[in-house]
Amino acid sequence: MPPKKAPQVPFIQSLDRGLTILQAVALSKQPISLGELAELLSIDRSSAFRLAQTLRRRGFLSCPPGRKDYILGSSMWTLSHQYDWSNMLVKVAHQELKLLANQLNETAHLAIREGKSALFIDSAHANHVIAVAGQTGELVPLYCTAHGKALLADATERDLKAQFGSGPLQKYTKSTITSIPALVKDCLAIKKRGFSTDEAEYQEEIRCVAAPIRIQNNVIVGSIGVSAPSSRFTKDLYPQYSRQVCKVANDIGVLLSSPEHKTDDMD
């Protein structure tokens, strides 16, 4: 028998085109012209104009003063500030977080960026008598924790100086990174290899490895990692732990980016 074809997800073409416009405008560093929108959608200018004007009427698009091209409108910013992204991330990632903790038998955390800190929004515990406590709701520094540095993986020197100034940064342990040049170097290495480490930089005798969670367009939306006492989490375990953490981070990113995940089933 011939293989069954995967069922096609129904969609509304005009709505799909409108969302394509919003995505293109959001990703563009410059206002987008009507002609560019028409070319992007492979439709005539009049059809593109009607779509853009509909979005503009609802406040999702706007035109800069004295210009006819398009930028995002106030409705987009209102929605983005009202949306509880961390809640969605926890819902999607919780089973993967538990899986990671079970596989490595160490405490696993899920974090997002909150200003100059990483905020733990979920955790899964290990079975060890001595383990790192999972403190959901705890804020930790970005620059000296594995989760924080994973969230900073794409940061440039300019970004880091804008966030932390010229330094020196507060020292928590003898291993804490305190200079911006050293942090820049670490971020470049993290971006290249795909994971970050914390060699007792924030808490003595605690090691951690974390990886950024990336969605479509490679945007970092969170981090996931494991922490353990240095006596048990020895340096020779970094290859094994980092591979597993990176795999889980990638799996979560795929789930978050999946159209099927974002769509409620309808009978």
VENGIZI-V108737 format. One record per residue. N is the residue number from 1. RES is the residue in three letters. OMEGA is omega in radians with two decimals (none if undefined). NEAR is the number of other ideal C-beta (glycine too) atoms within 10 Angstrom. Layout:
((N RES OMEGA NEAR) (N RES OMEGA NEAR))
This chain:
((1 MET 3.11 3) (2 PRO 3.14 4) (3 PRO 3.12 5) (4 LYS 3.09 6) (5 LYS 3.09 6) (6 ALA -3.13 6) (7 PRO 3.13 6) (8 GLN 3.11 6) (9 VAL -3.14 8) (10 PRO 3.10 7) (11 PHE 3.10 11) (12 ILE -3.00 9) (13 GLN -3.10 8) (14 SER 3.10 12) (15 LEU 3.11 10) (16 ASP 3.11 11) (17 ARG 3.11 17) (18 GLY 3.11 19) (19 LEU 3.07 14) (20 THR 3.09 14) (21 ILE -3.12 22) (22 LEU -3.14 16) (23 GLN -3.13 13) (24 ALA 3.14 15) (25 VAL -3.13 24) (26 ALA -3.08 13) (27 LEU -3.10 10) (28 SER 3.10 14) (29 LYS 3.14 4) (30 GLN 3.03 9) (31 PRO -3.09 16) (32 ILE -3.11 19) (33 SER 3.10 15) (34 LEU 3.13 16) (35 GLY 3.12 11) (36 GLU 3.10 17) (37 LEU 3.13 24) (38 ALA 3.13 18) (39 GLU 3.14 12) (40 LEU -3.07 15) (41 LEU -3.09 18) (42 SER 3.10 8) (43 ILE -3.14 15) (44 ASP -3.06 9) (45 ARG -3.11 13) (46 SER 3.10 9) (47 SER 3.10 14) (48 ALA 3.14 22) (49 PHE -3.13 16) (50 ARG 3.11 12) (51 LEU -3.10 20) (52 ALA -3.13 23) (53 GLN 3.06 13) (54 THR 3.11 14) (55 LEU 3.12 22) (56 ARG -3.14 16) (57 ARG 3.13 10) (58 ARG 3.08 11) (59 GLY -3.14 15) (60 PHE 3.02 22) (61 LEU 3.09 25) (62 SER 3.06 17) (63 CYS 3.07 14) (64 PRO -3.13 10) (65 PRO 3.10 5) (66 GLY -3.12 5) (67 ARG -3.12 10) (68 LYS 3.10 11) (69 ASP -2.88 18) (70 TYR 2.97 26) (71 ILE 3.10 16) (72 LEU -3.14 18) (73 GLY -3.04 19) (74 SER -3.13 10) (75 SER 3.11 15) (76 MET -3.13 18) (77 TRP 3.12 11) (78 THR 3.14 12) (79 LEU -3.09 11) (80 SER 3.14 11) (81 HIS -3.14 7) (82 GLN -3.04 7) (83 TYR 3.12 10) (84 ASP -3.08 8) (85 TRP -3.08 13) (86 SER 3.14 17) (87 ASN 3.10 10) (88 MET -3.13 14) (89 LEU 3.11 21) (90 VAL -3.12 17) (91 LYS -3.09 10) (92 VAL -2.95 19) (93 ALA -2.96 25) (94 HIS -3.14 15) (95 GLN 3.10 12) (96 GLU 3.10 20) (97 LEU 3.10 22) (98 LYS 3.12 15) (99 LEU 3.14 15) (100 LEU 3.13 27) (101 ALA 3.14 21) (102 ASN -3.11 14) (103 GLN -3.09 16) (104 LEU -3.12 20) (105 ASN 3.07 14) (106 GLU 3.14 27) (107 THR 3.13 22) (108 ALA 3.14 28) (109 HIS 3.00 29) (110 LEU -3.06 30) (111 ALA 3.00 31) (112 ILE 3.12 21) (113 ARG 3.11 18) (114 GLU -3.09 15) (115 GLY 3.13 9) (116 LYS -3.06 12) (117 SER 2.93 19) (118 ALA -3.11 29) (119 LEU 3.07 20) (120 PHE -3.09 21) (121 ILE 3.09 20) (122 ASP 3.12 22) (123 SER 3.05 22) (124 ALA -2.94 20) (125 HIS 3.07 16) (126 ALA -3.13 20) (127 ASN -3.11 9) (128 HIS 3.04 13) (129 VAL 3.08 5) (130 ILE -3.11 9) (131 ALA 3.07 17) (132 VAL -3.12 22) (133 ALA 3.08 9) (134 GLY -3.04 19) (135 GLN 3.06 12) (136 THR -3.09 13) (137 GLY -3.13 9) (138 GLU 3.04 15) (139 LEU 3.10 15) (140 VAL -3.10 22) (141 PRO 3.10 20) (142 LEU -2.89 25) (143 TYR -3.07 27) (144 CYS 3.04 25) (145 THR -3.13 30) (146 ALA 3.12 30) (147 HIS -3.13 32) (148 GLY -3.12 25) (149 LYS 3.04 29) (150 ALA 3.10 33) (151 LEU 3.13 27) (152 LEU -2.98 26) (153 ALA -3.09 23) (154 ASP -3.06 14) (155 ALA 3.06 23) (156 THR 3.09 11) (157 GLU 3.12 14) (158 ARG 3.12 9) (159 ASP -3.08 13) (160 LEU 3.11 21) (161 LYS 3.10 15) (162 ALA -3.12 10) (163 GLN -2.99 15) (164 PHE -3.06 19) (165 GLY -3.09 10) (166 SER -3.14 9) (167 GLY -0.05 16) (168 PRO 3.13 12) (169 LEU -3.11 20) (170 GLN -3.11 11) (171 LYS 3.12 12) (172 TYR 3.10 18) (173 THR 3.12 15) (174 LYS -3.10 8) (175 SER -3.09 13) (176 THR 3.00 20) (177 ILE -3.09 22) (178 THR -3.12 15) (179 SER 3.12 12) (180 ILE 3.11 19) (181 PRO 3.12 11) (182 ALA 3.12 14) (183 LEU 3.08 24) (184 VAL 3.14 19) (185 LYS 3.14 13) (186 ASP 3.14 19) (187 CYS 3.10 22) (188 LEU 3.13 14) (189 ALA 3.13 14) (190 ILE 3.14 23) (191 LYS -3.10 16) (192 LYS -3.05 8) (193 ARG 3.05 13) (194 GLY 3.11 17) (195 PHE -3.14 23) (196 SER 3.11 28) (197 THR 3.06 22) (198 ASP -3.14 25) (199 GLU -3.13 17) (200 ALA -3.11 17) (201 GLU -3.14 26) (202 TYR 3.09 21) (203 GLN 3.11 18) (204 GLU 3.04 11) (205 GLU 3.08 11) (206 ILE 3.04 19) (207 ARG 3.13 26) (208 CYS 2.99 29) (209 VAL -3.10 29) (210 ALA 3.12 34) (211 ALA 3.08 30) (212 PRO 3.02 28) (213 ILE -3.08 28) (214 ARG 3.06 21) (215 ILE 3.14 16) (216 GLN -3.12 10) (217 ASN 3.02 9) (218 ASN -3.13 9) (219 VAL 3.11 13) (220 ILE -3.13 21) (221 VAL -3.13 19) (222 GLY 3.08 31) (223 SER 3.09 29) (224 ILE -3.10 28) (225 GLY 3.11 31) (226 VAL 3.13 29) (227 SER 3.14 26) (228 ALA 3.03 24) (229 PRO -3.11 15) (230 SER -3.14 14) (231 SER 3.13 9) (232 ARG 3.10 14) (233 PHE -3.12 21) (234 THR -3.05 10) (235 LYS -3.11 10) (236 ASP 3.11 7) (237 LEU -3.12 16) (238 TYR -3.14 15) (239 PRO -3.14 10) (240 GLN -3.09 12) (241 TYR -3.11 23) (242 SER 3.10 20) (243 ARG -3.10 14) (244 GLN 3.13 17) (245 VAL 3.13 27) (246 CYS 3.13 18) (247 LYS -3.12 14) (248 VAL 3.10 23) (249 ALA 3.12 27) (250 ASN 3.13 15) (251 ASP 3.12 16) (252 ILE 3.10 26) (253 GLY 3.11 24) (254 VAL 3.12 12) (255 LEU -3.13 17) (256 LEU -3.08 20) (257 SER -3.05 15) (258 SER 3.08 13) (259 PRO -3.14 8) (260 GLU -3.14 8) (261 HIS -3.06 11) (262 LYS -3.06 11) (263 THR 3.05 11) (264 ASP 3.09 4) (265 ASP 3.12 5) (266 MET 3.12 5) (267 ASP none 2))
